[in-house]
Each structure stands twice: as structure tokens, then as C-alpha cells.
Amino acid sequence: FPRINDLLAKAEADKQAEKEAAARQAAEEKIPPEEKAKYVALDCEMVGIGTDGKTSCLARASLVDWYGNVLLDTFVLVPDRVTDF
């Protein structure tokens, strides 16, 4: 059974997280759609190539907009055998 102190600490952490989420939501609502349209996020996935796998090479690139909608998600042909994932 969980101890009471652990339950109280979790309840307090949950309450704080909920408060922070509400503050983020309120701040985001103030940003106009025209401003949000200017932002994208880029994620690059790298693999190791070569005999020792220590040479990094781009294997996948992804772009999302402000809302998380996928704009681009593509694999990239690497020039050598992948030896480290």
C-alpha cells in the first residue's frame, strides 16, 4: 500500500501540474494564429555509419507546425551501411 506522504506528494504535484497547464493554455490563447503560423519544429534522427558506427548520418527528418500537424516526415538514404541505430 502507498504511504500517506507519497499520496499527498502526488496529489500536490498533480495540482501544480494542472495549474501550470492552465497557465500555459491561457498564454497560448493570447498568441494570434498569424504568429503561430510562423513556427515549425524540426526533428532529425541520426544513425551511425562506417565500420565503427561513429560517423553520424541523417536518417530521418520530420517537421511539424505549431499544433503538431506533420508537414514533412521522410527517411533519408544514407551513403553507407548503418552500423549503429
N, C-alpha and C positions, 0 to 999 in steps of 0.2 A: 504494500500500500504506500502511496506517496505521503511524504511528511507534510504537515500543515504549512510549514515555512516555504516548502517548494511550491505548494499550490498557491499561496499568497504571492510569491515572487512571480510566478507565471501569470497570474491574474493582473498584477501590476504592469508587467511587461506587455501583455496584450492590450491593456488600457492605453499605455503610452504609444504603442504602435498604431492603434486606432486613431488616437489624437493626431499623430504625425501624418497619417494618411489623409485625414480630413483637411489638415493644413496644406498639404501638397495639392489636393484636389481644388481647394479654394484658390490657391495661387495659379494653378494651371488654367482655371476658368477665366482668369483675367487676361490671358495671352490671346490675342486675336488670331484667327485662322491664317491670315496672311503671314504672320510671323512664324507660326508653326510650319507653314509650307516651305520655309527656308532651310529646315533642318532634316538631315538624314543621319543614320548611323551605319558605319561600315564595320564588318567583322571579317577578318582574314584567318583562315585556318592554314597552318603551316605543317609540312611534313619534312622529315629528314631524308636526304638522298645521298647517294655515294656509298662507298664500301663501309664507312663507319657511321653513316647516318647523321653526321654533324653539320652537313651543309643544309641550311633551311631553304625551303622552296614553297611558294604559294600553291596550295592545292584546291582551295575553295574560297570564293568571295561572296559576301552577302550584303545587301543594302536594304534598310527598312526606313520608312518615313516616321514622322512623329508618333503616329498611332500604332506602329508595329506592323503596318502593311508591307509585305515583301515587294520591293522594287526590282531586285536582282538577286538571284541565288544560282550560282554557276560553279561547276567544277573546272579546274584549270589543268590542262595537260602538262605534266611535269616532264622535264627533259631527260630524266634518268630513273633508274629503278628506286622505288621507295623502300627504304630500309628502316625507318623509324616513324611510327604513327603518332 
